[in-house]
Amino acid sequence: LRDATTVRSQRSVLLTLLLPGSLPAMLKIVLLPVGAFAAGADWARIGPWNIFDDQNGKGEAGTLACAASPAKNPDLIYAGGQNNGVSSGIIKSVDGGKHWTRNSKGLWDTRILGVWLHPDAPTGNHVFAGTHSGVYESTDGAASWTLCKETAAWGFVTSFRAGLIGGEPYLLANSEHGILTRRRAASAFSAWQRIESPGGIANNDHLSVVTTGGRTEVLTCIGGWGGGKLYYASLDAPTRATWSGPLKLPDRNYTGWATYPGQSLIFGRCSSPTACGEGVRPIGVFDTLGACQAAVNKTSPPPRGYTYQSKDPTLGGYAGHCYALSAFGPFDLHPQKGVASGRAPGFVAGEEIDCSNAAVDPRDRDHFLFSRGGEFRTYESRDGGRTVSRVASHDVGAFFVLIDSQGWYYTATQDGAFVSRDGGVGWEALHVVMHSRDGRRIDRVPHDYQRIVPDFRGDGRALSPPNPP
């Protein structure tokens, strides 16, 4: 598999992951938009094709995590990925994704995490690959690869970006234990340097950067992929950064009760209407919210919050139940119809921001999205993390998040991939449409996505707008 051989189908690569006629959630795919985005239209897919036996040869491909293509040569595309025991190496297309070749000569680790083009090589022949064992580099269009040996001891390398250190252009990458740097003007195969991070970085965490006043900052989650702490890193030198974090919401002292309509404090914390976990006490069934609140005020010891399930029949056996809670935290509220909750007056300690994935707005360092560990929903901050709010209009699972250079929001996880072009007000789903040989039309939104690529064509956009400025 290390030789360049034409790949028109990848069935043999992923037979262990795919049963005939099925599309399991474990199938890892990346679908990269390359053309105009029209409202309500399907996104354009570029392959590789046909693990699913589509009658027109337009099925799915698996195990891809990243891709890159030069703006001046859009028919040239590099991609790669890995999933469990299957890895693709680098695959290449010179006809816009219609046909693919394997280009892994000299690439002794085919578990691809990141693919990136040198920003000063417009033909697309200077390519970087991030693997589990360091950075590989090619200057001949992936015909051959060379390991950057100094990176081999730094763990996996996930993604690459461009930035500034001391006003000078640099290439950046994120590794298992830090941020890798190399002067942008340096000759090919020059040595990388490393900025050590305050903890581990998950191997699916993309590098999110913002440059202000000649200095680049990184926003990243430090910890495991299921949840970590949020940090800024201001890049001071090729081997040094000022780390700020973990970001923590401020402590607050409230003087009165606050009510949160449509929000629950007990979501997922009760196994039945009268059997709940620690800190949640059922106090009875009431006809109105006011009656529940009156009962809460008489509860001893005084609770820190409450939730009332209205008499809405859709709430089933929970309808009318009132609950008192011994604690209230900034992230405890969960959207739910027919429910209202309250927070008592008094002191509420700020919490550290628990994130699985984070993305800073490349136009505003104080604006970012993050997915919260364990909950896997999208949150937003516009003041550098001093306050956060859940994106209520987007109540679907989210692991990967992104804000691109034109201000569009993206999320992706097993629930599907989504884009918002209006600051999170409205969201559109990516539909993958296939036609089986027995005549069925399959229209899928849920998939198990591995990455959102912000600079597929080097312009900082995950998606090309209909009329680029």
C-alpha positions as a Markdown table, in Angstrom:
| # | Residue | x | y | z |
|---|---|---|---|---|
| 1 | Leu | 0.0 | 0.0 | 0.0 |
| 2 | Arg | 3.0 | 2.3 | 0.1 |
| 3 | Asp | 3.2 | 2.5 | -3.7 |
| 4 | Ala | 1.1 | 4.8 | -5.8 |
| 5 | Thr | -1.7 | 2.7 | -7.2 |
| 6 | Thr | -5.0 | 3.9 | -8.7 |
| 7 | Val | -7.8 | 3.8 | -6.2 |
| 8 | Arg | -11.3 | 3.8 | -7.7 |
| 9 | Ser | -13.0 | 2.0 | -4.7 |
| 10 | Gln | -12.0 | 1.5 | -1.1 |
| 11 | Arg | -14.2 | -1.5 | -0.3 |
| 12 | Ser | -11.2 | -3.8 | 0.4 |
| 13 | Val | -9.8 | -1.2 | 2.9 |
| 14 | Leu | -12.8 | -1.2 | 5.2 |
| 15 | Leu | -14.5 | -4.5 | 4.9 |
| 16 | Thr | -14.0 | -5.2 | 8.6 |
| 17 | Leu | -16.0 | -2.0 | 9.4 |
| 18 | Leu | -18.9 | -2.3 | 6.9 |
| 19 | Leu | -21.5 | -5.0 | 6.6 |
| 20 | Pro | -23.3 | -5.3 | 3.3 |
| 21 | Gly | -26.2 | -2.9 | 3.1 |
| 22 | Ser | -25.3 | -1.2 | 6.3 |
| 23 | Leu | -23.8 | 2.2 | 7.2 |
| 24 | Pro | -22.6 | 1.9 | 10.8 |
| 25 | Ala | -22.0 | 4.9 | 13.1 |
| 26 | Met | -18.3 | 3.8 | 13.4 |
| 27 | Leu | -17.7 | 4.6 | 9.8 |
| 28 | Lys | -15.4 | 7.6 | 9.8 |
| 29 | Ile | -15.8 | 10.1 | 6.9 |
| 30 | Val | -15.0 | 13.6 | 5.9 |
| 31 | Leu | -17.2 | 15.3 | 3.3 |
| 32 | Leu | -15.5 | 18.5 | 2.1 |
| 33 | Pro | -17.5 | 21.2 | 0.3 |
| 34 | Val | -15.7 | 22.7 | -2.7 |
| 35 | Gly | -18.2 | 24.6 | -4.7 |
| 36 | Ala | -20.9 | 27.3 | -4.1 |
| 37 | Phe | -23.2 | 26.9 | -1.2 |
| 38 | Ala | -26.8 | 27.6 | -2.2 |
| 39 | Ala | -29.5 | 27.9 | 0.5 |
| 40 | Gly | -31.2 | 24.5 | 0.9 |
| 41 | Ala | -28.9 | 22.7 | -1.5 |
| 42 | Asp | -26.9 | 19.6 | -0.8 |
| 43 | Trp | -23.2 | 20.2 | -0.1 |
| 44 | Ala | -20.8 | 19.1 | -2.9 |
| 45 | Arg | -18.8 | 15.9 | -2.1 |
| 46 | Ile | -15.5 | 15.2 | -3.8 |
| 47 | Gly | -14.8 | 11.5 | -2.8 |
| 48 | Pro | -13.1 | 9.1 | -2.5 |
| 49 | Trp | -16.1 | 7.2 | -3.6 |
| 50 | Asn | -18.1 | 4.1 | -3.1 |
| 51 | Ile | -17.7 | 2.0 | 0.0 |
| 52 | Phe | -21.5 | 2.1 | -0.1 |
| 53 | Asp | -22.4 | 0.4 | -3.4 |
| 54 | Asp | -24.2 | 3.4 | -4.9 |
| 55 | Gln | -25.6 | 2.6 | -8.3 |
| 56 | Asn | -23.9 | 5.7 | -9.8 |
| 57 | Gly | -20.6 | 5.2 | -8.0 |
| 58 | Lys | -21.3 | 8.1 | -5.6 |
| 59 | Gly | -21.3 | 6.2 | -2.3 |
| 60 | Glu | -19.2 | 7.0 | 0.8 |
| 61 | Ala | -15.6 | 6.6 | 1.6 |
| 62 | Gly | -14.3 | 6.0 | 5.1 |
| 63 | Thr | -11.4 | 6.7 | 7.4 |
| 64 | Leu | -10.6 | 10.3 | 6.3 |
| 65 | Ala | -9.7 | 13.0 | 8.8 |
| 66 | Cys | -8.3 | 15.9 | 6.8 |
| 67 | Ala | -7.7 | 17.2 | 3.3 |
| 68 | Ala | -6.1 | 20.1 | 1.5 |
| 69 | Ser | -6.2 | 21.7 | -2.0 |
| 70 | Pro | -4.4 | 24.7 | -3.5 |
| 71 | Ala | -6.6 | 27.6 | -4.5 |
| 72 | Lys | -4.7 | 28.0 | -7.8 |
| 73 | Asn | -5.0 | 24.3 | -8.7 |
| 74 | Pro | -8.4 | 23.1 | -7.3 |
| 75 | Asp | -8.3 | 19.8 | -9.1 |
| 76 | Leu | -5.3 | 18.8 | -6.9 |
| 77 | Ile | -6.5 | 17.3 | -3.6 |
| 78 | Tyr | -4.6 | 15.5 | -0.8 |
| 79 | Ala | -6.4 | 13.6 | 1.9 |
| 80 | Gly | -5.8 | 11.0 | 4.6 |
| 81 | Gly | -7.1 | 9.5 | 7.8 |
| 82 | Gln | -7.2 | 6.6 | 10.3 |
| 83 | Asn | -9.8 | 4.7 | 12.2 |
| 84 | Asn | -9.1 | 1.8 | 14.6 |
| 85 | Gly | -6.9 | -0.7 | 12.6 |
| 86 | Val | -7.5 | 1.0 | 9.3 |
| 87 | Ser | -5.3 | 3.8 | 7.9 |
| 88 | Ser | -5.2 | 5.3 | 4.5 |
| 89 | Gly | -1.8 | 6.9 | 4.2 |
| 90 | Ile | -1.9 | 9.9 | 1.9 |
| 91 | Ile | -4.2 | 9.7 | -1.1 |
| 92 | Lys | -4.1 | 12.2 | -4.0 |
| 93 | Ser | -6.4 | 13.3 | -6.8 |
| 94 | Val | -5.5 | 15.4 | -9.8 |
| 95 | Asp | -9.0 | 15.5 | -11.3 |
| 96 | Gly | -11.1 | 17.1 | -8.5 |
| 97 | Gly | -11.8 | 13.8 | -6.7 |
| 98 | Lys | -12.9 | 11.5 | -9.6 |
| 99 | His | -9.9 | 9.3 | -9.2 |
| 100 | Trp | -7.3 | 8.8 | -6.5 |
| 101 | Thr | -3.8 | 7.3 | -6.0 |
| 102 | Arg | -2.0 | 6.2 | -2.9 |
| 103 | Asn | 1.1 | 8.4 | -2.3 |
| 104 | Ser | 2.8 | 7.0 | 0.8 |
| 105 | Lys | 6.3 | 6.2 | -0.4 |
| 106 | Gly | 8.6 | 6.9 | 2.6 |
| 107 | Leu | 5.6 | 7.5 | 4.9 |
| 108 | Trp | 6.2 | 4.8 | 7.5 |
| 109 | Asp | 3.2 | 5.9 | 9.6 |
| 110 | Thr | 0.1 | 5.8 | 7.5 |
| 111 | Arg | -2.2 | 6.9 | 10.4 |
| 112 | Ile | -2.9 | 10.4 | 9.0 |
| 113 | Leu | -4.3 | 13.0 | 11.4 |
| 114 | Gly | -3.5 | 16.2 | 9.4 |
| 115 | Val | -2.8 | 17.2 | 5.8 |
| 116 | Trp | -1.6 | 20.8 | 4.9 |
| 117 | Leu | 0.0 | 22.7 | 2.1 |
| 118 | His | 2.8 | 25.1 | 2.6 |
| 119 | Pro | 1.2 | 28.6 | 2.2 |
| 120 | Asp | 4.1 | 29.8 | 0.0 |
| 121 | Ala | 3.9 | 27.0 | -2.5 |
| 122 | Pro | 0.9 | 27.8 | -4.7 |
| 123 | Thr | 1.3 | 24.8 | -7.0 |
| 124 | Gly | 0.6 | 22.5 | -4.1 |
| 125 | Asn | 3.7 | 20.4 | -4.3 |
| 126 | His | 5.0 | 21.2 | -0.8 |
| 127 | Val | 2.9 | 19.1 | 1.6 |
| 128 | Phe | 2.9 | 18.3 | 5.3 |
| 129 | Ala | 1.3 | 15.2 | 6.9 |
| 130 | Gly | 0.7 | 14.9 | 10.7 |
| 131 | Thr | 0.8 | 11.4 | 12.0 |
| 132 | His | 1.0 | 9.5 | 15.3 |
| 133 | Ser | 4.8 | 9.6 | 15.1 |
| 134 | Gly | 5.5 | 13.1 | 14.0 |
| 135 | Val | 5.5 | 15.4 | 10.9 |
| 136 | Tyr | 6.3 | 14.1 | 7.4 |
| 137 | Glu | 7.2 | 16.5 | 4.6 |
| 138 | Ser | 7.1 | 16.3 | 0.8 |
| 139 | Thr | 8.3 | 18.8 | -1.8 |
| 140 | Asp | 7.4 | 16.7 | -4.9 |
| 141 | Gly | 3.7 | 16.5 | -4.6 |
| 142 | Ala | 3.6 | 13.5 | -2.3 |
| 143 | Ala | 5.7 | 11.3 | -4.6 |
| 144 | Ser | 8.0 | 10.8 | -1.6 |
| 145 | Trp | 8.0 | 11.7 | 2.1 |
| 146 | Thr | 10.6 | 12.5 | 4.7 |
| 147 | Leu | 10.2 | 12.3 | 8.4 |
| 148 | Cys | 11.1 | 15.5 | 10.3 |
| 149 | Lys | 13.1 | 13.5 | 12.9 |
| 150 | Glu | 13.0 | 16.0 | 15.7 |
| 151 | Thr | 9.2 | 15.7 | 15.8 |
| 152 | Ala | 9.2 | 11.9 | 16.3 |
| 153 | Ala | 9.6 | 12.3 | 20.1 |
| 154 | Trp | 6.8 | 14.8 | 20.5 |
| 155 | Gly | 3.8 | 12.4 | 19.9 |
| 156 | Phe | 1.0 | 12.7 | 17.4 |
| 157 | Val | 0.7 | 15.8 | 15.2 |
| 158 | Thr | -2.9 | 16.7 | 14.4 |
| 159 | Ser | -3.2 | 19.9 | 12.4 |
| 160 | Phe | -1.2 | 22.9 | 10.9 |
| 161 | Arg | -1.8 | 26.6 | 10.7 |
| 162 | Ala | 0.1 | 29.8 | 9.8 |
| 163 | Gly | 0.8 | 32.5 | 12.4 |
| 164 | Leu | 3.1 | 35.2 | 13.6 |
| 165 | Ile | 5.7 | 35.1 | 16.4 |
| 166 | Gly | 7.3 | 38.5 | 17.2 |
| 167 | Gly | 5.8 | 39.8 | 13.9 |
| 168 | Glu | 7.6 | 37.1 | 11.8 |
| 169 | Pro | 5.6 | 34.5 | 9.8 |
| 170 | Tyr | 5.7 | 31.0 | 11.2 |
| 171 | Leu | 4.3 | 27.6 | 10.5 |
| 172 | Leu | 2.4 | 26.1 | 13.5 |
| 173 | Ala | 1.3 | 22.6 | 14.4 |
| 174 | Asn | -0.2 | 21.0 | 17.5 |
| 175 | Ser | 1.2 | 17.9 | 19.0 |
| 176 | Glu | 0.4 | 15.7 | 21.9 |
| 177 | His | 2.3 | 17.8 | 24.4 |
| 178 | Gly | 2.6 | 21.2 | 22.8 |
| 179 | Ile | 2.7 | 23.6 | 19.8 |
| 180 | Leu | 5.3 | 23.1 | 17.1 |
| 181 | Thr | 6.8 | 26.1 | 15.3 |
| 182 | Arg | 9.0 | 26.6 | 12.2 |
| 183 | Arg | 9.9 | 29.8 | 10.4 |
| 184 | Arg | 7.8 | 30.2 | 7.3 |
| 185 | Ala | 10.7 | 31.3 | 5.2 |
| 186 | Ala | 12.9 | 28.4 | 6.3 |
| 187 | Ser | 14.0 | 26.0 | 3.7 |
| 188 | Ala | 12.3 | 22.6 | 3.3 |
| 189 | Phe | 13.0 | 20.0 | 5.9 |
| 190 | Ser | 14.3 | 22.6 | 8.4 |
| 191 | Ala | 14.0 | 21.7 | 12.0 |
| 192 | Trp | 10.8 | 22.3 | 14.0 |
| 193 | Gln | 10.8 | 23.7 | 17.5 |
| 194 | Arg | 8.3 | 23.1 | 20.3 |
| 195 | Ile | 6.4 | 25.1 | 22.9 |
| 196 | Glu | 5.5 | 22.9 | 25.8 |
| 197 | Ser | 1.8 | 22.9 | 26.8 |
| 198 | Pro | 0.6 | 22.7 | 30.5 |
| 199 | Gly | -1.0 | 19.3 | 29.8 |
| 200 | Gly | -1.9 | 16.8 | 27.0 |
| 201 | Ile | -3.8 | 17.8 | 23.9 |
| 202 | Ala | -6.2 | 15.3 | 22.5 |
| 203 | Asn | -5.3 | 13.8 | 19.1 |
| 204 | Asn | -8.5 | 15.0 | 17.5 |
| 205 | Asp | -8.1 | 18.7 | 18.6 |
| 206 | His | -7.6 | 21.0 | 15.7 |
| 207 | Leu | -5.3 | 24.0 | 16.0 |
| 208 | Ser | -7.4 | 27.2 | 16.4 |
| 209 | Val | -5.6 | 30.5 | 16.1 |
| 210 | Val | -6.2 | 34.2 | 16.0 |
| 211 | Thr | -3.7 | 37.0 | 15.2 |
| 212 | Thr | -4.0 | 40.4 | 16.7 |
| 213 | Gly | -1.4 | 43.2 | 16.5 |
| 214 | Gly | 1.3 | 41.0 | 15.1 |
| 215 | Arg | 1.0 | 38.3 | 17.7 |
| 216 | Thr | -0.8 | 34.9 | 17.3 |
| 217 | Glu | -2.7 | 33.2 | 20.1 |
| 218 | Val | -3.9 | 29.6 | 20.3 |
| 219 | Leu | -7.2 | 28.6 | 21.9 |
| 220 | Thr | -7.1 | 24.9 | 22.9 |
| 221 | Cys | -8.5 | 22.3 | 25.3 |
| 222 | Ile | -5.9 | 20.8 | 27.6 |
| 223 | Gly | -7.0 | 17.3 | 28.6 |
| 224 | Gly | -8.7 | 14.2 | 27.1 |
| 225 | Trp | -11.0 | 14.3 | 24.1 |
| 226 | Gly | -14.0 | 13.7 | 26.4 |
| 227 | Gly | -13.3 | 16.8 | 28.4 |
| 228 | Gly | -10.5 | 19.2 | 29.3 |
| 229 | Lys | -9.8 | 22.7 | 30.4 |
| 230 | Leu | -9.7 | 25.8 | 28.2 |
| 231 | Tyr | -6.5 | 27.8 | 27.7 |
| 232 | Tyr | -5.2 | 30.7 | 25.6 |
| 233 | Ala | -1.5 | 30.6 | 24.6 |
| 234 | Ser | 0.1 | 33.8 | 23.4 |
| 235 | Leu | 3.1 | 32.8 | 21.3 |
| 236 | Asp | 6.1 | 34.8 | 22.6 |
| 237 | Ala | 9.0 | 32.9 | 20.9 |
| 238 | Pro | 9.5 | 29.7 | 18.9 |
| 239 | Thr | 9.9 | 27.8 | 22.2 |
| 240 | Arg | 7.9 | 29.9 | 24.6 |
| 241 | Ala | 4.3 | 31.0 | 25.1 |
| 242 | Thr | 2.3 | 32.7 | 27.9 |
| 243 | Trp | -0.5 | 30.3 | 28.8 |
| 244 | Ser | -3.7 | 31.8 | 30.3 |
| 245 | Gly | -6.0 | 29.4 | 32.0 |
| 246 | Pro | -7.8 | 27.3 | 32.8 |
| 247 | Leu | -10.5 | 29.8 | 31.9 |
| 248 | Lys | -13.0 | 30.1 | 34.7 |
| 249 | Leu | -16.3 | 31.8 | 35.0 |
| 250 | Pro | -16.3 | 34.5 | 37.8 |
| 251 | Asp | -17.9 | 34.0 | 41.2 |
| 252 | Arg | -21.2 | 35.7 | 41.6 |
| 253 | Asn | -23.4 | 36.9 | 44.5 |
| 254 | Tyr | -27.1 | 37.1 | 43.6 |
| 255 | Thr | -29.5 | 39.2 | 45.6 |
| 256 | Gly | -32.7 | 37.6 | 44.4 |
| 257 | Trp | -34.3 | 34.6 | 42.8 |
| 258 | Ala | -33.9 | 34.1 | 39.0 |
| 259 | Thr | -36.3 | 32.1 | 36.9 |
| 260 | Tyr | -35.3 | 30.2 | 33.7 |
| 261 | Pro | -38.3 | 29.2 | 31.6 |
| 262 | Gly | -37.8 | 26.2 | 29.3 |
| 263 | Gln | -34.7 | 25.1 | 31.3 |
| 264 | Ser | -34.3 | 22.0 | 33.5 |
| 265 | Leu | -31.9 | 21.4 | 36.4 |
| 266 | Ile | -32.8 | 17.7 | 36.7 |
| 267 | Phe | -32.4 | 16.5 | 33.1 |
| 268 | Gly | -30.9 | 13.1 | 33.2 |
| 269 | Arg | -30.7 | 13.0 | 37.0 |
| 270 | Cys | -33.9 | 11.1 | 37.9 |
| 271 | Ser | -34.6 | 7.5 | 37.1 |
| 272 | Ser | -38.3 | 8.0 | 37.8 |
| 273 | Pro | -40.5 | 10.9 | 38.9 |
| 274 | Thr | -39.7 | 10.2 | 42.6 |
| 275 | Ala | -36.2 | 8.6 | 42.4 |
| 276 | Cys | -33.4 | 11.1 | 41.7 |
| 277 | Gly | -29.7 | 11.3 | 42.1 |
| 278 | Glu | -27.7 | 13.1 | 44.9 |
| 279 | Gly | -28.7 | 16.7 | 45.4 |
| 280 | Val | -32.2 | 16.4 | 43.8 |
| 281 | Arg | -35.2 | 16.1 | 46.1 |
| 282 | Pro | -38.7 | 15.5 | 44.8 |
| 283 | Ile | -41.1 | 17.6 | 46.9 |
| 284 | Gly | -44.5 | 16.8 | 45.4 |
| 285 | Val | -47.0 | 17.4 | 42.6 |
| 286 | Phe | -48.5 | 20.8 | 42.0 |
| 287 | Asp | -50.9 | 22.3 | 39.5 |
| 288 | Thr | -48.9 | 25.5 | 38.9 |
| 289 | Leu | -45.4 | 27.0 | 38.9 |
| 290 | Gly | -46.4 | 29.4 | 41.7 |
| 291 | Ala | -47.5 | 26.5 | 43.9 |
| 292 | Cys | -44.2 | 24.7 | 43.3 |
| 293 | Gln | -42.3 | 27.9 | 44.2 |
| 294 | Ala | -44.3 | 28.3 | 47.4 |
| 295 | Ala | -43.4 | 24.8 | 48.4 |
| 296 | Val | -39.7 | 25.4 | 47.6 |
| 297 | Asn | -39.7 | 28.5 | 49.8 |
| 298 | Lys | -40.8 | 26.3 | 52.8 |
| 299 | Thr | -38.2 | 23.6 | 52.2 |
| 300 | Ser | -35.5 | 23.1 | 54.8 |
| 301 | Pro | -32.6 | 23.4 | 54.4 |
| 302 | Pro | -33.1 | 26.2 | 51.9 |
| 303 | Pro | -32.4 | 24.8 | 48.4 |
| 304 | Arg | -30.1 | 26.5 | 45.9 |
| 305 | Gly | -32.5 | 25.9 | 42.9 |
| 306 | Tyr | -35.6 | 24.2 | 41.8 |
| 307 | Thr | -37.3 | 22.7 | 38.7 |
| 308 | Tyr | -41.0 | 22.5 | 38.0 |
| 309 | Gln | -42.4 | 20.1 | 35.4 |
| 310 | Ser | -45.6 | 21.6 | 34.2 |
| 311 | Lys | -48.9 | 19.7 | 33.7 |
| 312 | Asp | -48.0 | 19.2 | 30.1 |
| 313 | Pro | -49.1 | 15.7 | 29.0 |
| 314 | Thr | -46.0 | 15.2 | 26.9 |
| 315 | Leu | -43.9 | 15.1 | 30.2 |
| 316 | Gly | -45.6 | 11.8 | 31.1 |
| 317 | Gly | -45.3 | 10.7 | 34.7 |
| 318 | Tyr | -43.1 | 13.8 | 35.5 |
| 319 | Ala | -46.0 | 16.2 | 34.7 |
| 320 | Gly | -46.6 | 18.5 | 37.8 |
| 321 | His | -43.6 | 17.3 | 39.8 |
| 322 | Cys | -41.5 | 19.9 | 41.7 |
| 323 | Tyr | -37.9 | 19.3 | 42.7 |
| 324 | Ala | -35.6 | 21.2 | 45.1 |
| 325 | Leu | -31.8 | 21.1 | 44.4 |
| 326 | Ser | -29.0 | 21.5 | 46.9 |
| 327 | Ala | -26.6 | 23.1 | 44.4 |
| 328 | Phe | -26.7 | 25.3 | 41.3 |
| 329 | Gly | -23.9 | 25.7 | 38.8 |
| 330 | Pro | -23.6 | 27.8 | 35.6 |
| 331 | Phe | -23.7 | 24.7 | 33.4 |
| 332 | Asp | -26.5 | 22.8 | 35.2 |
| 333 | Leu | -29.4 | 24.2 | 33.0 |
| 334 | His | -30.6 | 22.0 | 30.2 |
| 335 | Pro | -33.3 | 23.2 | 27.6 |
| 336 | Gln | -36.6 | 21.3 | 27.9 |
| 337 | Lys | -40.1 | 22.3 | 26.8 |
| 338 | Gly | -42.8 | 22.6 | 29.5 |
| 339 | Val | -40.3 | 23.1 | 32.3 |
| 340 | Ala | -39.1 | 26.0 | 34.4 |
| 341 | Ser | -36.3 | 26.3 | 36.9 |
| 342 | Gly | -35.0 | 28.8 | 39.4 |
| 343 | Arg | -31.8 | 29.9 | 41.1 |
| 344 | Ala | -31.8 | 31.0 | 44.7 |
| 345 | Pro | -30.2 | 34.2 | 46.0 |
| 346 | Gly | -26.7 | 33.9 | 47.4 |
| 347 | Phe | -23.2 | 33.0 | 46.4 |
| 348 | Val | -22.5 | 30.9 | 43.3 |
| 349 | Ala | -19.0 | 29.8 | 42.7 |
| 350 | Gly | -17.7 | 30.1 | 39.1 |
| 351 | Glu | -16.7 | 26.9 | 37.3 |
| 352 | Glu | -13.8 | 26.2 | 35.1 |
| 353 | Ile | -14.9 | 25.8 | 31.5 |
| 354 | Asp | -15.0 | 22.1 | 30.6 |
| 355 | Cys | -14.4 | 21.6 | 26.9 |
| 356 | Ser | -14.0 | 18.8 | 24.4 |
| 357 | Asn | -13.2 | 21.1 | 21.4 |
| 358 | Ala | -12.8 | 24.8 | 21.0 |
| 359 | Ala | -12.6 | 27.3 | 18.2 |
| 360 | Val | -11.6 | 31.0 | 18.4 |
| 361 | Asp | -13.1 | 33.5 | 15.9 |
| 362 | Pro | -10.1 | 34.4 | 13.6 |
| 363 | Arg | -11.4 | 38.0 | 13.6 |
| 364 | Asp | -12.0 | 38.4 | 17.4 |
| 365 | Arg | -9.9 | 36.7 | 20.1 |
| 366 | Asp | -12.6 | 37.2 | 22.7 |
| 367 | His | -15.2 | 35.4 | 20.7 |
| 368 | Phe | -15.2 | 31.6 | 20.7 |
| 369 | Leu | -17.3 | 28.4 | 20.5 |
| 370 | Phe | -16.7 | 25.3 | 22.5 |
| 371 | Ser | -18.3 | 21.9 | 23.0 |
| 372 | Arg | -18.8 | 21.0 | 26.6 |
| 373 | Gly | -17.3 | 17.7 | 27.8 |
| 374 | Gly | -19.8 | 15.0 | 28.6 |
| 375 | Glu | -22.8 | 17.1 | 27.5 |
| 376 | Phe | -21.5 | 17.6 | 23.9 |
| 377 | Arg | -23.5 | 20.7 | 23.1 |
| 378 | Thr | -22.4 | 24.0 | 21.7 |
| 379 | Tyr | -21.5 | 27.0 | 23.9 |
| 380 | Glu | -20.4 | 30.5 | 23.0 |
| 381 | Ser | -18.5 | 33.3 | 24.7 |
| 382 | Arg | -18.1 | 36.9 | 23.3 |
| 383 | Asp | -15.9 | 38.2 | 26.2 |
| 384 | Gly | -12.9 | 35.9 | 26.4 |
| 385 | Gly | -14.7 | 33.4 | 28.7 |
| 386 | Arg | -15.9 | 35.7 | 31.4 |
| 387 | Thr | -19.5 | 34.7 | 30.5 |
| 388 | Val | -20.7 | 31.8 | 28.3 |
| 389 | Ser | -24.1 | 30.8 | 27.0 |
| 390 | Arg | -25.4 | 27.7 | 25.4 |
| 391 | Val | -26.4 | 28.1 | 21.7 |
| 392 | Ala | -30.1 | 27.4 | 22.3 |
| 393 | Ser | -31.0 | 27.3 | 18.6 |
| 394 | His | -28.8 | 24.3 | 18.1 |
| 395 | Asp | -29.9 | 21.6 | 20.5 |
| 396 | Val | -28.0 | 18.7 | 18.7 |
| 397 | Gly | -24.9 | 16.8 | 19.6 |
| 398 | Ala | -21.7 | 18.7 | 18.9 |
| 399 | Phe | -18.1 | 17.7 | 19.4 |
| 400 | Phe | -16.2 | 19.6 | 16.7 |
| 401 | Val | -16.8 | 23.3 | 16.5 |
| 402 | Leu | -15.4 | 26.0 | 14.2 |
| 403 | Ile | -15.8 | 29.7 | 13.3 |
| 404 | Asp | -14.3 | 30.4 | 9.9 |
| 405 | Ser | -12.8 | 33.6 | 8.5 |
| 406 | Gln | -16.1 | 34.9 | 7.2 |
| 407 | Gly | -17.9 | 34.4 | 10.6 |
| 408 | Trp | -19.8 | 31.2 | 9.8 |
| 409 | Tyr | -20.3 | 28.7 | 12.6 |
| 410 | Tyr | -19.9 | 24.9 | 12.2 |
| 411 | Thr | -20.5 | 21.9 | 14.4 |
| 412 | Ala | -20.1 | 18.1 | 13.7 |
| 413 | Thr | -20.5 | 14.9 | 15.6 |
| 414 | Gln | -22.5 | 11.6 | 15.3 |
| 415 | Asp | -25.7 | 13.8 | 15.0 |
| 416 | Gly | -24.4 | 15.3 | 11.8 |
| 417 | Ala | -22.6 | 18.3 | 10.4 |
| 418 | Phe | -24.2 | 21.7 | 10.5 |
| 419 | Val | -23.5 | 25.3 | 9.4 |
| 420 | Ser | -24.9 | 28.6 | 10.5 |
| 421 | Arg | -24.4 | 31.7 | 8.3 |
| 422 | Asp | -26.1 | 34.2 | 10.7 |
| 423 | Gly | -24.2 | 33.9 | 14.0 |
| 424 | Gly | -25.9 | 30.8 | 15.3 |
| 425 | Val | -29.5 | 31.9 | 14.7 |
| 426 | Gly | -30.3 | 29.4 | 12.0 |
| 427 | Trp | -28.6 | 26.1 | 11.1 |
| 428 | Glu | -28.5 | 23.9 | 8.0 |
| 429 | Ala | -27.5 | 20.3 | 7.9 |
| 430 | Leu | -25.2 | 18.4 | 5.5 |
| 431 | His | -27.3 | 15.8 | 3.7 |
| 432 | Val | -25.5 | 12.8 | 2.2 |
| 433 | Val | -27.7 | 11.4 | -0.6 |
| 434 | Met | -27.1 | 8.0 | -2.1 |
| 435 | His | -29.0 | 5.7 | -4.4 |
| 436 | Ser | -28.8 | 1.9 | -3.8 |
| 437 | Arg | -29.0 | -0.6 | -6.6 |
| 438 | Asp | -32.3 | -1.8 | -5.4 |
| 439 | Gly | -33.8 | 1.7 | -6.0 |
| 440 | Arg | -33.8 | 3.1 | -2.5 |
| 441 | Arg | -32.9 | 6.8 | -2.0 |
| 442 | Ile | -30.8 | 7.2 | 1.2 |
| 443 | Asp | -30.7 | 10.7 | 2.7 |
| 444 | Arg | -28.4 | 10.7 | 5.8 |
| 445 | Val | -27.5 | 13.5 | 8.2 |
| 446 | Pro | -26.0 | 11.5 | 11.1 |
| 447 | His | -22.4 | 10.4 | 10.7 |
| 448 | Asp | -19.3 | 10.0 | 12.8 |
| 449 | Tyr | -17.2 | 13.0 | 11.7 |
| 450 | Gln | -13.5 | 13.3 | 12.5 |
| 451 | Arg | -12.7 | 16.9 | 11.8 |
| 452 | Ile | -13.9 | 20.3 | 10.4 |
| 453 | Val | -11.3 | 21.6 | 8.0 |
| 454 | Pro | -11.1 | 25.4 | 8.2 |
| 455 | Asp | -8.6 | 26.1 | 5.4 |
| 456 | Phe | -9.2 | 23.4 | 2.8 |
| 457 | Arg | -8.2 | 25.9 | 0.1 |
| 458 | Gly | -6.0 | 28.0 | 2.3 |
| 459 | Asp | -8.5 | 30.9 | 2.6 |
| 460 | Gly | -9.6 | 30.2 | 6.2 |
| 461 | Arg | -13.0 | 29.2 | 5.1 |
| 462 | Ala | -14.6 | 25.8 | 5.6 |
| 463 | Leu | -17.0 | 26.5 | 2.8 |
| 464 | Ser | -16.8 | 28.8 | -0.2 |
| 465 | Pro | -19.7 | 31.3 | -0.3 |
| 466 | Pro | -21.8 | 31.7 | -3.5 |
| 467 | Asn | -20.2 | 35.0 | -4.4 |
| 468 | Pro | -16.7 | 35.3 | -2.9 |
| 469 | Pro | -15.7 | 38.9 | -2.2 |
